[in-house]
């Protein structure tokens, strides 16, 4: 009888070694959140914007944060900035002109403008 009990314990122990049971609870794991870029961000990445602008520092043109601080998020400012993106311009941020992006659709320019102006939180 002792031999049968010994083999039963060995067999159960051996089988449990191959199970998927975790002895350490995983209740303390934290959910991960992935932030998807906005449509405006995606459009900026496809353009030449990064040549002259960065989010938080002046390069050739102003930073996106500086633009957002100067122009609060509103339909009027979205239209103004989207027109500047398409037509280009100079004099507002210094003497270096911003190149025109005439091939950009008005709707896409508005998405870019909305993204930039939304950075002022």
Secondary structure, DSSP 8 states (H G I E B T S, - for coil): -HHHHHHHHHHHHHHHTTS---SS--TT----------HHHHHHHHTTGGGTB-SSSBSSS--HHHHHHHS-S-HHHHHHHHHHHHH-B-SSS-SS-B---TTS-HHHHHHHHHHHHTT--
